[in-house]
Amino acid sequence: MDEKRIDQERIEQEGRLRKSFSHKGFSRRTFMGLSTVFGSSLLLTTMAGCNQKSETSTADTQEANKEAPKDRTYVDDADRSVTIPATVERVYCAIPTAQAAVVALTPEKLVGWVNEVSDAAKKYLPESTHNLPVLGGWMGQVQTANIEAIINAKPDLILYCYGTSTVNEDTSTYVNAADTIQNDTGIPVYVFKGNLNLIPEKYRTLGEILGVSDRGEQLAAYAEQKLKAVGDAVAKVPGDKVVTCYYAEGKGGLATDPSGSMHTEVIDYCNVKNVAVVDGFMGAKGQGMIEVSMESVIKWNPQMILVSGTKPDNYELIKTSPSWQDIDAVKNGAVYQTPIIPFGWFDRPPNMTRIMGIQWFANLVYPDYYTANVRTDMKEYFKLFYNATITDDDVDTILAPNPKLA
């Protein structure tokens, strides 16, 4: 409080009072009494103002001294220590595998696509993602990333998703790639495992990192429930009832991935025997798909052939080509194609949409054990994950060219 200023204001007030009271004929004694009252009032008013200013100043200081949100440090699934901004508003995915997770959790934060997204897929995706630029990425040994464009998109964080396989546990490729991306862009890169059984856990972790914990928990709970329902059902299939399957990929359907590969986790999870016996795993360009011979497929003689939806021409080829006609799966009409809308249900890439994949596949192979209404399940899934209301016609379109569901 400034005492000199208070005294000065009091003197000026008394001067004004004296003039006024003298003009009106008041005595000096009356004036002195009143001036004391007015002086006290002025003092109290001034002190109150000073106290108010002091309190306001203190409050402002306290507010300013409050700690701003701090950056967070996580140890990612590649055992790397990564510092992530306190608030993540913009996200990019280094490879397509992570995109399904971000779109389901918080689509408005995605700043671009790794590859072009088809119009058929966009129909079921949130509108905020429809016109995003294609910026490329880092897929195995194939790099299409436009680093300058990615930097200019100003993501706060880049996500890198990979999966481990029982036939190939060397993750150094993914660790090195993440470090390279982070060094080249100056943007933190968080690596997480995308294996099927880890999906609930990863929805929770990513939900926390991206500031949408409640949404992460919602999707995690759904994934947990479906994993358990499918797992419990297919575990009841007797050993002599287990179906054998060949997964047809690549040119002419003569490439595949064996059991234990992250690309065939849906097959393994649904208690279906993958007939492929191949040497090695990573294949061309470090992305699986081992080439096999027609003679090998004939020898394996699977009861079912599952054709990758990324190579749709193989579906008709396998059903009609003379080379495939002696295989039991073809003779019995048990050739099916993996759905890929809006993202792959099995792999290419092996993403979190596989939670829907296990429901469809388990019911397809073991309808007497997994008896859920897949048509209804699809409608629930698309609404929950993409806020898309799909019709029965949409269900048929998404699953085509496979037989229509009941």
C-alpha positions as CSV (number, residue, x, y, z in Angstrom):
1,M,0.0,0.0,0.0
2,D,1.3,3.5,-0.9
3,E,0.8,5.7,2.3
4,K,2.0,8.9,0.6
5,R,-0.7,8.5,-2.1
6,I,-3.4,8.0,0.5
7,D,-2.3,11.2,2.4
8,Q,-2.3,13.2,-0.7
9,E,-5.8,12.0,-1.7
10,R,-7.0,12.9,1.8
11,I,-5.6,16.4,1.7
12,E,-7.3,17.0,-1.7
13,Q,-10.6,15.6,-0.4
14,E,-10.5,17.9,2.7
15,G,-9.8,20.9,0.4
16,R,-12.9,20.2,-1.7
17,L,-15.0,19.7,1.4
18,R,-13.8,22.9,3.0
19,K,-14.8,25.0,0.0
20,S,-18.1,23.3,-0.2
21,F,-18.9,23.7,3.5
22,S,-17.6,27.3,3.7
23,H,-19.9,28.2,0.8
24,K,-22.9,26.7,2.6
25,G,-22.1,28.4,5.9
26,F,-21.0,25.4,8.0
27,S,-18.8,26.1,11.1
28,R,-15.1,25.0,11.2
29,R,-16.0,22.6,14.1
30,T,-18.7,20.8,12.0
31,F,-16.3,20.7,9.1
32,M,-13.5,19.0,11.1
33,G,-15.9,16.3,12.4
34,L,-17.2,15.6,8.9
35,S,-13.7,15.6,7.4
36,T,-12.6,13.0,9.9
37,V,-15.5,10.7,8.8
38,F,-14.8,11.3,5.1
39,G,-11.1,10.7,5.7
40,S,-11.7,7.4,7.4
41,S,-14.1,6.4,4.6
42,L,-11.5,7.3,2.0
43,L,-8.8,5.4,3.9
44,L,-11.0,2.3,4.1
45,T,-12.0,2.5,0.5
46,T,-8.4,2.9,-0.6
47,M,-7.2,0.1,1.6
48,A,-9.9,-2.2,0.2
49,G,-8.9,-1.3,-3.3
50,C,-5.3,-2.1,-2.5
51,N,-6.2,-5.3,-0.8
52,Q,-8.3,-6.3,-3.8
53,K,-5.5,-5.5,-6.2
54,S,-3.1,-7.5,-3.9
55,E,-5.4,-10.5,-3.9
56,T,-5.8,-10.3,-7.7
57,S,-2.1,-10.1,-8.1
58,T,-1.6,-13.0,-5.8
59,A,-4.1,-15.1,-7.7
60,D,-2.5,-14.2,-11.1
61,T,0.9,-15.1,-9.7
62,Q,-0.4,-18.5,-8.4
63,E,-2.1,-19.2,-11.8
64,A,1.1,-18.3,-13.6
65,N,3.1,-20.5,-11.3
66,K,1.0,-23.5,-12.0
67,E,3.0,-26.1,-13.8
68,A,2.2,-26.3,-17.5
69,P,1.5,-29.8,-18.8
70,K,4.7,-31.7,-19.1
71,D,6.0,-33.9,-21.9
72,R,5.8,-37.6,-21.1
73,T,8.4,-40.3,-21.4
74,Y,7.4,-43.8,-22.5
75,V,9.4,-46.9,-23.0
76,D,7.9,-48.3,-26.2
77,D,7.6,-51.9,-27.4
78,A,11.0,-51.7,-29.1
79,D,12.4,-50.9,-25.6
80,R,13.1,-47.3,-26.8
81,S,12.7,-44.3,-24.4
82,V,10.5,-41.8,-26.3
83,T,9.5,-38.3,-25.1
84,I,6.0,-37.5,-26.3
85,P,4.4,-34.0,-26.0
86,A,1.9,-33.5,-23.2
87,T,-0.9,-33.0,-25.7
88,V,-0.9,-34.8,-29.0
89,E,-3.2,-33.1,-31.6
90,R,-1.7,-34.4,-34.8
91,V,-0.6,-37.9,-35.6
92,Y,1.1,-39.8,-38.6
93,C,1.6,-43.5,-39.0
94,A,5.0,-44.7,-40.4
95,I,3.4,-47.8,-41.9
96,P,-0.3,-48.6,-42.7
97,T,-0.6,-51.1,-39.8
98,A,-1.2,-48.4,-37.3
99,Q,-3.8,-46.4,-39.3
100,A,-6.8,-48.5,-38.3
101,A,-6.1,-47.9,-34.6
102,V,-5.8,-44.1,-35.0
103,V,-8.9,-43.9,-37.2
104,A,-10.9,-45.9,-34.6
105,L,-9.6,-43.9,-31.7
106,T,-9.4,-40.3,-32.9
107,P,-9.7,-39.9,-36.7
108,E,-9.6,-36.1,-36.5
109,K,-5.9,-36.2,-35.4
110,L,-4.7,-38.2,-38.4
111,V,-2.7,-35.9,-40.8
112,G,-2.3,-38.2,-43.8
113,W,-2.4,-41.7,-45.3
114,V,0.6,-43.9,-46.0
115,N,-1.1,-45.3,-49.2
116,E,-4.1,-44.3,-51.3
117,V,-7.4,-45.3,-49.7
118,S,-10.0,-46.6,-52.0
119,D,-13.4,-45.0,-52.4
120,A,-15.0,-48.3,-51.3
121,A,-13.2,-48.0,-48.0
122,K,-13.8,-44.2,-47.6
123,K,-17.6,-44.9,-47.7
124,Y,-17.3,-46.4,-44.2
125,L,-14.6,-44.1,-42.7
126,P,-15.1,-40.8,-40.8
127,E,-15.4,-37.8,-43.2
128,S,-12.4,-36.1,-41.6
129,T,-10.2,-38.7,-43.2
130,H,-11.6,-38.6,-46.8
131,N,-9.3,-35.9,-48.2
132,L,-6.1,-36.5,-46.3
133,P,-2.9,-36.4,-48.4
134,V,-0.9,-39.5,-49.2
135,L,2.5,-39.0,-47.6
136,G,4.1,-42.5,-47.9
137,G,5.8,-44.6,-45.3
138,W,8.4,-47.1,-44.3
139,M,7.3,-50.7,-45.1
140,G,10.0,-53.3,-44.6
141,Q,12.7,-52.6,-47.1
142,V,10.3,-50.5,-49.2
143,Q,10.4,-46.7,-48.4
144,T,7.9,-44.4,-50.0
145,A,7.9,-41.7,-47.3
146,N,7.9,-38.1,-48.5
147,I,9.9,-36.9,-45.5
148,E,9.5,-33.2,-46.3
149,A,5.8,-33.5,-46.7
150,I,5.5,-35.4,-43.4
151,I,7.5,-32.8,-41.6
152,N,5.3,-30.0,-43.1
153,A,2.2,-31.9,-41.9
154,K,3.4,-31.0,-38.4
155,P,2.5,-34.3,-36.6
156,D,3.3,-34.2,-32.9
157,L,3.9,-37.9,-33.0
158,I,4.6,-40.7,-35.5
159,L,3.3,-44.2,-34.7
160,Y,5.1,-47.3,-35.9
161,C,3.3,-50.7,-35.5
162,Y,5.0,-54.0,-36.0
163,G,4.2,-57.6,-35.1
164,T,6.4,-60.4,-33.8
165,S,6.1,-63.9,-35.2
166,T,7.0,-67.2,-33.5
167,V,9.0,-68.1,-36.7
168,N,10.9,-64.8,-36.6
169,E,11.6,-62.9,-33.4
170,D,14.3,-60.6,-34.6
171,T,12.9,-57.0,-34.1
172,S,16.1,-55.1,-34.8
173,T,14.7,-54.1,-38.2
174,Y,11.8,-52.3,-36.6
175,V,14.0,-50.6,-33.9
176,N,16.4,-49.4,-36.5
177,A,13.6,-48.1,-38.7
178,A,12.0,-46.2,-35.8
179,D,15.3,-44.5,-34.9
180,T,16.0,-43.6,-38.5
181,I,12.5,-42.1,-38.9
182,Q,12.9,-40.1,-35.7
183,N,16.3,-38.8,-36.7
184,D,15.2,-37.9,-40.3
185,T,12.1,-36.0,-39.2
186,G,12.9,-34.7,-35.8
187,I,9.5,-36.0,-34.7
188,P,9.1,-38.6,-31.8
189,V,8.3,-42.1,-33.0
190,Y,6.5,-44.5,-30.7
191,V,6.7,-48.2,-31.6
192,F,4.0,-50.7,-30.5
193,K,3.4,-54.3,-31.2
194,G,0.2,-55.0,-33.2
195,N,-0.1,-58.8,-32.5
196,L,-3.7,-60.0,-32.3
197,N,-3.7,-60.9,-28.6
198,L,-2.3,-57.5,-27.7
199,I,-5.0,-55.4,-29.3
200,P,-6.9,-54.6,-26.1
201,E,-3.8,-53.5,-24.4
202,K,-2.7,-51.4,-27.3
203,Y,-6.0,-49.6,-27.5
204,R,-5.6,-48.6,-23.9
205,T,-2.0,-47.4,-24.3
206,L,-2.7,-45.5,-27.5
207,G,-5.8,-44.0,-26.0
208,E,-3.7,-42.6,-23.1
209,I,-1.0,-41.3,-25.4
210,L,-3.4,-39.6,-27.8
211,G,-5.5,-38.1,-25.0
212,V,-8.6,-40.3,-25.5
213,S,-8.4,-42.8,-22.7
214,D,-12.1,-43.3,-22.4
215,R,-12.4,-44.2,-26.1
216,G,-9.4,-46.5,-25.8
217,E,-11.0,-48.3,-22.9
218,Q,-14.3,-48.7,-24.8
219,L,-12.5,-50.3,-27.8
220,A,-10.3,-52.4,-25.6
221,A,-13.3,-53.8,-23.8
222,Y,-15.0,-54.7,-27.0
223,A,-11.8,-56.4,-28.3
224,E,-11.3,-58.4,-25.1
225,Q,-14.9,-59.6,-25.2
226,K,-14.7,-60.8,-28.9
227,L,-11.3,-62.4,-28.4
228,K,-12.6,-64.4,-25.5
229,A,-15.9,-65.4,-27.2
230,V,-14.1,-66.6,-30.3
231,G,-11.3,-68.3,-28.4
232,D,-13.6,-70.1,-26.1
233,A,-15.8,-71.3,-29.0
234,V,-13.0,-72.7,-31.3
235,A,-11.3,-74.4,-28.4
236,K,-14.2,-76.8,-28.2
237,V,-13.5,-78.1,-31.7
238,P,-12.4,-81.7,-31.5
239,G,-9.0,-82.5,-33.0
240,D,-10.4,-84.6,-35.8
241,K,-12.8,-81.7,-36.8
242,V,-10.0,-79.1,-37.2
243,V,-10.1,-77.7,-40.7
244,T,-6.9,-77.5,-42.8
245,C,-6.3,-74.3,-44.8
246,Y,-3.9,-72.8,-47.4
247,Y,-3.5,-69.1,-47.5
248,A,-3.1,-68.0,-51.1
249,E,-1.1,-64.8,-51.7
250,G,1.1,-63.3,-54.3
251,K,1.1,-63.9,-58.1
252,G,-1.3,-66.7,-59.0
253,G,-1.8,-67.6,-55.4
254,L,1.5,-69.3,-55.2
255,A,2.9,-67.4,-52.2
256,T,1.9,-67.8,-48.6
257,D,2.8,-67.4,-44.9
258,P,3.1,-70.3,-42.5
259,S,1.6,-70.8,-39.1
260,G,3.3,-68.5,-36.5
261,S,3.5,-65.6,-38.9
262,M,1.9,-62.4,-37.9
263,H,0.2,-62.5,-41.3
264,T,-1.7,-65.6,-40.4
265,E,-2.6,-65.0,-36.8
266,V,-6.3,-65.0,-37.6
267,I,-6.0,-68.5,-39.0
268,D,-4.0,-69.7,-36.0
269,Y,-6.3,-68.0,-33.5
270,C,-9.4,-69.7,-34.9
271,N,-7.9,-73.2,-34.5
272,V,-7.5,-73.8,-38.2
273,K,-4.5,-75.8,-39.3
274,N,-2.3,-73.8,-41.7
275,V,-0.9,-76.5,-44.1
276,A,2.1,-74.4,-45.4
277,V,5.5,-75.8,-44.5
278,V,8.1,-73.4,-45.8
279,D,11.7,-72.5,-45.1
280,G,12.4,-69.0,-43.8
281,F,9.7,-66.5,-43.2
282,M,10.4,-62.9,-44.2
283,G,10.3,-63.5,-47.9
284,A,10.8,-60.9,-50.6
285,K,11.4,-57.3,-49.3
286,G,11.1,-58.5,-45.7
287,Q,7.3,-58.7,-45.7
288,G,6.5,-62.4,-45.7
289,M,4.8,-64.1,-48.7
290,I,7.1,-67.1,-49.3
291,E,6.8,-68.4,-52.9
292,V,5.7,-72.0,-53.1
293,S,5.1,-74.5,-56.0
294,M,1.9,-75.8,-57.3
295,E,3.1,-79.3,-56.5
296,S,3.5,-78.3,-52.8
297,V,-0.1,-77.0,-52.6
298,I,-1.4,-80.1,-54.3
299,K,0.5,-82.3,-51.8
300,W,-0.8,-80.3,-48.9
301,N,-4.3,-80.7,-50.3
302,P,-6.1,-78.3,-47.9
303,Q,-9.8,-78.6,-47.1
304,M,-10.1,-74.8,-47.4
305,I,-8.3,-72.1,-49.5
306,L,-8.3,-68.6,-48.2
307,V,-7.4,-66.0,-50.9
308,S,-5.9,-62.7,-49.8
309,G,-8.3,-59.9,-50.7
310,T,-5.3,-57.8,-51.8
311,K,-5.0,-60.1,-54.9
312,P,-8.7,-60.5,-55.9
313,D,-7.9,-62.0,-59.3
314,N,-6.6,-65.1,-57.6
315,Y,-10.1,-65.9,-56.3
316,E,-11.5,-66.7,-59.7
317,L,-8.2,-68.1,-61.0
318,I,-8.1,-70.7,-58.2
319,K,-11.7,-71.6,-58.6
320,T,-11.5,-72.1,-62.4
321,S,-7.9,-73.0,-63.3
322,P,-7.2,-76.6,-64.2
323,S,-4.1,-76.6,-62.1
324,W,-6.1,-76.2,-58.9
325,Q,-9.0,-78.6,-59.6
326,D,-7.7,-81.7,-57.9
327,I,-7.4,-80.0,-54.5
328,D,-10.2,-80.8,-52.1
329,A,-10.9,-77.2,-51.2
330,V,-11.6,-76.4,-54.9
331,K,-13.6,-79.6,-55.5
332,N,-15.8,-78.9,-52.5
333,G,-16.3,-75.1,-53.2
334,A,-14.4,-74.1,-50.1
335,V,-12.5,-71.2,-51.6
336,Y,-13.0,-67.8,-49.8
337,Q,-11.5,-64.3,-50.0
338,T,-10.4,-62.2,-47.0
339,P,-12.4,-59.0,-46.6
340,I,-10.3,-55.8,-46.9
341,I,-12.9,-53.0,-46.3
342,P,-12.1,-50.5,-44.8
343,F,-8.9,-52.2,-43.8
344,G,-7.6,-55.8,-44.1
345,W,-9.4,-58.2,-41.9
346,F,-6.5,-60.7,-41.9
347,D,-3.3,-58.9,-42.9
348,R,-1.7,-56.7,-45.6
349,P,-1.3,-55.1,-43.2
350,P,-2.1,-57.2,-40.1
351,N,-3.9,-54.4,-38.2
352,M,-6.5,-54.1,-35.5
353,T,-9.5,-54.8,-37.9
354,R,-8.6,-58.4,-37.3
355,I,-10.9,-58.3,-34.3
356,M,-13.7,-58.4,-36.9
357,G,-11.8,-60.9,-38.9
358,I,-11.7,-63.5,-36.2
359,Q,-15.5,-63.2,-35.8
360,W,-16.2,-63.7,-39.5
361,F,-13.6,-66.5,-40.0
362,A,-14.6,-68.5,-36.9
363,N,-18.2,-68.5,-38.0
364,L,-17.3,-69.4,-41.6
365,V,-15.2,-72.4,-40.6
366,Y,-17.0,-73.6,-37.4
367,P,-20.6,-72.3,-37.6
368,D,-21.7,-75.0,-35.1
369,Y,-19.2,-73.8,-32.5
370,Y,-19.1,-70.0,-33.1
371,T,-22.8,-69.4,-33.6
372,A,-22.9,-65.6,-33.4
373,N,-24.9,-63.6,-36.0
374,V,-22.0,-62.1,-38.0
375,R,-24.3,-59.8,-39.9
376,T,-25.3,-58.2,-36.7
377,D,-21.8,-58.2,-35.4
378,M,-20.5,-56.4,-38.5
379,K,-23.1,-53.6,-38.0
380,E,-22.1,-53.3,-34.3
381,Y,-18.4,-53.2,-35.2
382,F,-18.6,-50.6,-38.0
383,K,-20.8,-48.4,-35.8
384,L,-18.5,-48.6,-32.8
385,F,-15.2,-48.3,-34.5
386,Y,-16.0,-46.0,-37.5
387,N,-19.3,-44.5,-36.5
388,A,-20.7,-46.0,-39.8
389,T,-24.2,-47.3,-40.0
390,I,-24.2,-50.1,-42.5
391,T,-27.1,-51.9,-44.1
392,D,-27.6,-55.5,-45.1
393,D,-26.6,-54.5,-48.6
394,D,-23.4,-53.0,-47.2
395,V,-22.6,-56.2,-45.4
396,D,-23.0,-58.2,-48.6
397,T,-20.8,-55.7,-50.5
398,I,-18.0,-55.8,-47.9
399,L,-17.9,-59.6,-47.8
400,A,-18.2,-60.1,-51.6
401,P,-17.3,-62.3,-53.4
402,N,-17.9,-64.7,-50.5
403,P,-21.4,-66.3,-50.1
404,K,-23.9,-64.0,-48.5
405,L,-24.5,-64.5,-44.8
406,A,-27.8,-65.8,-43.5
